[in-house]
């Protein structure tokens, strides 16, 4: 039985935050492990569609994963229903690890060349090092979505009550889950900024504190502070429904005096770190429809968050 580790290398399509030198080091180092090395287009995309490849890596013995933050990688596998074991997994952060260290660790995992392998004939840029996987997803959807760290999550429901676009829901065990990842608005990290436990990650975010790094992000944004002390009055003034995030940010964006296209420095837009282009890409009709749908759902049940709005 071959007990040598397999190598999983993520090219992180759409984000491309790892230095070119780091990616090149991985490709050179893993070339000898032709039979045990796989290059994937995007680990986030595989996790979102619960690709069975991830279950195979999680259950198939020692593995070296060259991708992004270790915490993000582990919870991406968990989100795919393929939790990684506590032992036998080595994670290499291509965004921050020194190139020399990356090269050495990949080379050690690959070992000596196993056989002369033919050059890969595909257009995946894997250099013959492995089999490209997940190529088809690039043309359809940018896999930007929240990933929950359940070692931190307290099931408070803030994210569920906050998001207008049905990304979150509660499962049969009443735990908050990411059920519609494709509904998330690309480059919007707002739910991560309001999570009291800082349990939400966006693996493709450029800020390590929001992409699963060891450091903590800025203090979570207090939703009440965004709408004033009298939450219910503020909501009624806006026509009902908890339009805390993109709806109010859209109003700010349309009335903002900024002419440069940059983020407004204050208000909800700035506080939540929502890029201006995210707001600009949403029509007022889309925001209004999402807010109305959210308000209707909330009127049918109790409020999930602890904001004190009482489901208003």
C-alpha positions as CSV (number, residue, x, y, z in Angstrom):
1,X,0.0,0.0,0.0
2,X,1.3,3.4,-1.0
3,X,1.4,5.6,2.1
4,X,3.1,8.6,0.5
5,X,1.0,11.7,0.7
6,X,-1.1,12.9,-2.2
7,X,-0.9,16.5,-3.3
8,X,-3.9,18.8,-4.0
9,X,-3.0,22.1,-5.5
10,X,-5.7,24.8,-5.9
11,X,-5.1,27.5,-8.6
12,X,-7.7,29.8,-6.8
13,X,-9.4,30.9,-10.0
14,X,-11.0,34.4,-9.9
15,X,-8.9,35.6,-6.9
16,X,-5.3,34.8,-7.9
17,X,-3.9,36.2,-4.6
18,X,-0.9,33.9,-4.4
19,X,2.4,35.2,-5.9
20,X,3.4,33.7,-9.3
21,X,6.6,32.4,-7.7
22,X,4.6,30.4,-5.2
23,X,2.5,28.8,-7.9
24,X,5.5,28.0,-10.0
25,X,7.2,26.4,-7.0
26,X,4.3,24.1,-6.5
27,X,4.1,23.0,-10.1
28,X,7.9,22.3,-10.2
29,X,7.8,20.4,-6.9
30,X,4.8,18.2,-7.6
31,X,5.9,17.1,-11.1
32,X,7.5,13.9,-9.8
33,X,4.4,12.8,-8.0
34,X,2.4,12.4,-11.2
35,X,0.1,9.7,-9.9
36,X,-0.5,11.4,-6.6
37,X,-0.9,15.0,-7.6
38,X,-4.0,16.8,-8.7
39,X,-4.4,20.4,-9.9
40,X,-7.8,21.9,-9.4
41,X,-9.2,25.1,-10.8
42,X,-10.8,26.3,-7.6
43,X,-11.3,24.6,-4.3
44,X,-14.1,26.9,-3.4
45,X,-16.1,25.9,-6.5
46,X,-15.5,22.2,-5.6
47,X,-16.7,22.7,-2.1
48,X,-19.8,24.7,-3.2
49,X,-21.0,21.8,-5.4
50,X,-19.9,19.2,-2.8
51,X,-17.7,17.5,-5.4
52,X,-16.9,13.9,-4.4
53,X,-13.3,14.4,-5.2
54,X,-12.9,16.2,-1.9
55,X,-14.3,13.2,0.0
56,X,-11.8,11.1,-1.7
57,X,-8.9,13.3,-0.5
58,X,-10.4,13.6,3.0
59,X,-10.6,9.8,3.4
60,X,-7.7,8.6,1.4
61,X,-4.8,8.9,3.7
62,X,-2.0,11.6,4.1
63,X,-2.6,14.6,1.9
64,X,-0.7,17.9,1.3
65,X,-3.0,20.8,0.3
66,X,-1.5,23.8,-1.4
67,X,-4.1,26.5,-1.3
68,X,-5.0,29.3,1.0
69,X,-5.5,29.8,4.8
70,X,-5.5,26.4,6.7
71,X,-8.7,27.3,8.6
72,X,-10.5,28.2,5.4
73,X,-9.4,25.0,3.7
74,X,-10.6,22.8,6.6
75,X,-14.0,24.4,6.7
76,X,-14.4,24.3,2.9
77,X,-13.9,20.6,3.1
78,X,-16.5,20.5,6.0
79,X,-18.9,22.5,3.9
80,X,-18.6,20.0,1.2
81,X,-19.6,17.2,3.6
82,X,-16.0,15.9,3.5
83,X,-14.3,16.9,6.8
84,X,-10.6,16.5,6.9
85,X,-9.1,14.2,9.6
86,X,-7.3,15.7,12.5
87,X,-4.1,14.1,11.5
88,X,-2.3,13.4,8.2
89,X,-3.2,16.7,6.6
90,X,-0.5,19.3,5.8
91,X,-1.8,22.7,4.6
92,X,0.4,25.1,2.7
93,X,-0.8,28.7,2.5
94,X,0.4,29.9,-1.0
95,X,-0.4,33.5,-0.2
96,X,1.9,33.9,2.7
97,X,4.4,31.1,3.0
98,X,8.0,31.8,1.8
99,X,8.6,30.5,-1.7
100,X,11.6,28.5,-0.6
101,X,9.5,26.8,2.2
102,X,6.7,26.0,-0.3
103,X,9.2,24.4,-2.7
104,X,10.8,22.4,0.0
105,X,7.5,21.1,1.5
106,X,6.1,20.2,-1.9
107,X,9.3,18.5,-3.0
108,X,9.4,16.4,0.2
109,X,5.8,15.3,-0.4
110,X,6.4,14.5,-4.0
111,X,9.6,12.5,-3.4
112,X,11.7,11.2,-6.3
113,X,10.3,11.0,-9.8
114,X,8.1,7.9,-10.1
115,X,8.2,7.5,-13.9
116,X,8.6,9.6,-17.0
117,X,5.2,11.0,-17.6
118,X,4.0,12.5,-20.8
119,X,3.4,16.2,-20.9
120,X,-0.1,17.2,-20.1
121,X,-2.0,18.0,-23.3
122,X,-4.7,20.1,-21.8
123,X,-4.9,23.9,-21.5
124,X,-4.8,23.9,-17.7
125,X,-1.2,25.2,-17.2
126,X,-0.5,22.3,-14.8
127,X,2.8,21.6,-16.6
128,X,2.1,17.9,-16.7
129,X,2.2,17.8,-12.9
130,X,-1.3,16.5,-12.4
131,X,-4.8,16.2,-13.6
132,X,-6.7,19.4,-13.9
133,X,-10.2,19.3,-12.3
134,X,-13.1,21.6,-12.1
135,X,-12.4,23.4,-15.3
136,X,-16.0,23.9,-16.3
137,X,-17.0,26.1,-13.4
138,X,-15.0,29.1,-14.4
139,X,-17.4,30.2,-17.1
140,X,-20.6,30.1,-15.0
141,X,-20.1,31.4,-11.5
142,X,-17.4,33.0,-9.4
143,X,-17.4,30.9,-6.2
144,X,-17.5,33.7,-3.7
145,X,-19.6,32.7,-0.7
146,X,-19.4,32.6,3.1
147,X,-17.8,29.7,4.9
148,X,-18.7,29.1,8.6
149,X,-16.2,28.0,11.2
150,X,-18.4,26.0,13.6
151,X,-15.7,26.0,16.2
152,X,-16.5,29.7,16.6
153,X,-20.2,29.9,15.5
154,X,-22.7,30.3,18.3
155,X,-25.8,29.9,16.1
156,X,-26.9,33.4,17.0
157,X,-28.6,33.9,13.6
158,X,-27.2,37.3,12.9
159,X,-26.0,36.3,9.4
160,X,-29.4,34.7,8.7
161,X,-31.3,37.7,9.7
162,X,-28.9,40.1,8.0
163,X,-28.5,38.6,4.5
164,X,-31.2,39.7,2.0
165,X,-30.4,37.0,-0.6
166,X,-31.2,33.7,1.1
167,X,-27.6,32.5,1.4
168,X,-28.2,31.2,4.9
169,X,-30.9,29.0,6.4
170,X,-31.3,26.7,9.4
171,X,-31.1,22.9,9.0
172,X,-33.2,20.2,10.6
173,X,-31.0,20.6,13.7
174,X,-31.6,24.3,13.8
175,X,-28.0,25.1,12.9
176,X,-27.3,28.0,10.5
177,X,-25.9,26.7,7.2
178,X,-24.9,28.2,3.9
179,X,-27.5,26.7,1.7
180,X,-27.4,28.9,-1.4
181,X,-23.8,29.9,-1.9
182,X,-24.4,31.1,-5.5
183,X,-26.9,33.7,-4.2
184,X,-24.0,35.6,-2.4
185,X,-22.9,38.8,-4.1
186,X,-19.3,38.6,-5.3
187,X,-16.9,40.6,-3.3
188,X,-19.4,41.5,-0.6
189,X,-18.1,40.5,2.9
190,X,-20.9,42.2,4.9
191,X,-22.1,39.1,6.9
192,X,-18.6,38.4,8.1
193,X,-18.4,41.9,9.4
194,X,-21.5,41.6,11.5
195,X,-20.9,38.1,12.9
196,X,-20.3,38.6,16.7
197,X,-18.2,35.4,16.9
198,X,-16.2,36.3,13.7
199,X,-17.0,32.8,12.5
200,X,-17.6,33.7,8.9
201,X,-14.8,33.5,6.3
202,X,-14.6,34.4,2.6
203,X,-11.6,32.4,1.4
204,X,-11.1,34.7,-1.7
205,X,-11.0,37.9,0.4
206,X,-7.7,39.7,0.2
207,X,-7.7,40.5,4.0
208,X,-6.4,37.5,5.9
209,X,-8.6,38.4,8.9
210,X,-11.6,37.8,6.7
211,X,-10.3,34.9,4.6
212,X,-9.5,32.6,7.5
213,X,-6.2,33.8,8.8
214,X,-5.1,33.5,12.4
215,X,-5.5,37.2,13.1
216,X,-8.8,38.6,14.2
217,X,-10.7,41.1,12.1
218,X,-11.8,44.5,13.3
219,X,-14.4,44.4,16.0
220,X,-17.7,43.2,14.5
221,X,-20.1,45.9,13.4
222,X,-23.0,46.4,15.7
223,X,-26.1,46.3,13.6
224,X,-28.0,48.6,15.9
225,X,-25.3,51.3,15.5
226,X,-26.0,51.3,11.8
227,X,-29.7,52.2,12.2
228,X,-29.8,54.0,15.5
229,X,-30.9,53.0,18.9
230,X,-34.6,52.6,18.0
231,X,-34.3,49.7,15.6
232,X,-38.0,49.2,15.1
233,X,-38.6,52.9,14.3
234,X,-35.8,52.9,11.8
235,X,-37.2,49.8,10.1
236,X,-40.7,51.2,9.9
237,X,-39.3,54.4,8.4
238,X,-37.6,52.3,5.6
239,X,-40.8,50.5,4.8
240,X,-40.5,47.4,7.0
241,X,-38.1,44.5,6.8
242,X,-34.5,44.4,8.2
243,X,-32.8,46.1,5.3
244,X,-29.6,46.6,7.3
245,X,-27.1,45.7,4.6
246,X,-27.3,46.2,0.9
247,X,-30.6,48.0,0.8
248,X,-29.5,50.9,3.0
249,X,-26.0,50.8,1.5
250,X,-27.6,51.3,-1.9
251,X,-29.5,54.3,-0.7
252,X,-26.2,55.8,0.7
253,X,-24.4,55.0,-2.6
254,X,-27.0,56.7,-4.7
255,X,-27.0,59.8,-2.5
256,X,-23.2,59.8,-1.8
257,X,-21.4,63.0,-2.8
258,X,-18.3,61.0,-3.8
259,X,-17.6,61.3,-7.5
260,X,-14.5,59.1,-7.7
261,X,-16.4,55.8,-7.5
262,X,-14.5,54.9,-4.3
263,X,-16.2,53.6,-1.2
264,X,-17.9,56.1,1.0
265,X,-15.8,56.5,4.1
266,X,-18.7,56.4,6.5
267,X,-22.1,54.8,6.9
268,X,-23.1,51.3,6.3
269,X,-21.2,51.0,3.0
270,X,-17.9,51.8,4.6
271,X,-18.6,50.1,7.9
272,X,-19.3,46.7,6.3
273,X,-16.5,46.9,3.7
274,X,-18.9,46.5,0.8
275,X,-17.2,47.6,-2.4
276,X,-19.0,50.3,-4.3
277,X,-19.1,48.2,-7.4
278,X,-21.2,45.6,-5.6
279,X,-23.9,48.2,-4.8
280,X,-23.7,49.6,-8.3
281,X,-24.2,46.2,-9.8
282,X,-27.5,45.8,-7.9
283,X,-30.6,47.5,-9.3
284,X,-32.9,49.3,-6.9
285,X,-35.6,46.8,-8.0
286,X,-33.5,43.8,-7.1
287,X,-32.7,45.3,-3.6
288,X,-36.3,46.2,-3.0
289,X,-37.6,42.8,-4.1
290,X,-35.1,41.0,-1.9
291,X,-35.9,43.3,1.1
292,X,-39.7,42.7,0.6
293,X,-39.2,38.9,0.4
294,X,-37.1,39.0,3.6
295,X,-39.7,41.1,5.4
296,X,-42.5,38.8,4.4
297,X,-40.5,35.7,5.6
298,X,-39.9,37.4,8.9
299,X,-43.5,38.3,9.4
300,X,-44.3,34.6,9.2
301,X,-41.9,33.7,12.0
302,X,-39.9,35.0,14.9
303,X,-36.8,37.0,14.4
304,X,-33.7,34.8,14.3
305,X,-31.2,37.5,15.4
306,X,-30.7,39.0,18.9
307,X,-31.2,42.6,17.7
308,X,-34.3,43.1,19.6
309,X,-36.5,43.9,16.6
310,X,-39.0,41.3,17.6
311,X,-39.4,40.2,14.0
312,X,-40.7,43.6,12.9
